[in-house]
Amino acid sequence: MERVTFSPGEFAELFGKSQTWGYRQIYAGKVKAITEYGRILIPAAEVERILGSASRYEGMKKKPARTKAEIQALKPELKCLEGIRLEKTR
């Protein structure tokens, strides 16, 4: 027989997270839960909804390298900041 509902701990385990994470998702309103009969249960359909809306992780986007002109433009600012740092250490 296929699971119809999951406890917050079981729900969190499906995502490799702690039980606390499962409860936080419920209390934040990100997951719809059934709270009848003295237990908190998350329907399997809700788990499928979350997995269906997940997107592929693309990683951090690389910043484009600065051009020589951009670096030259930053030099006056860096000298100013360097002077401030020297004053604070004295």
N, C-alpha and C positions, 0 to 999 in steps of 0.2 A: 504494500500500500504506500502511495506517495504522500509525502508530508504536506499538510494543509496549512499549518502555522508553525512559527518558530518563537522560542523565548528570546528575550533581548540578548542573552548570552550566546545562544545558538546562532542568532542572526549575526552578531559581531564576529563569531568564529568563522562564518562563511566568508567574511571579508578580511580575515586575518587580524582582527582587532580585539581589544579587551571588552569585557562585558560593560564596563563603564561607558565606552564609546557607543555601544548599542543603545543604552539609556539616553545618552546625550542626543543622539539622532532623533529619538522619539520626542524628548522634551523640547527640542529645537523646532519640531514640526516638520522635519525633513522626511520622516517615515510615519505612515499612518498605522496605528496600532488598535487592536481590539482590547478594551479594558473591562469587559464584562466578566462577571463570575469570579472576581478577586484576583485575576491574573492579567498580566500584560502579554499579549500575543501579537505577533506580526504575521499577517497573511503571506503565503508563498507568492501570491500575485504581486504583492508589494516588492518582494525581493526581485522578481522578474522585471518589474517596472524600473527599478534602480539599475539593474544590469543592462537593460535595454537602452537606457538613456546615457550610459557611460560612453565616453569617447576614448580614443586611443591616446596614450601619453606620448607627446612629441619631444619631451625634454626641454631644457632651457634654450631659448633662442640665442645664437651667438651675436654679440655686438660687432658691428662693422669696425674694422681697424681704422684708427685715426690717421688722417693724412698729415704730411709734413707741415702743411700750412696750419692745420688745427693745433698741432703740438707747439709750433712757434707762437701762436696766439695765446697759448696757456702759460708760456714762460713768465711773463710779467706777474701774473696772478700767483704762480708758484713762489717767486722770489718774495712777494709780499707776505705770503703765508709763512715762509721760512723765517722771515724777520720776526713775525709774531711769535712763532714757536721758540726762537732764541730768547726773546724777551721774557717769556713765561718761565723758562728754566733758570734764569739768573736770580 
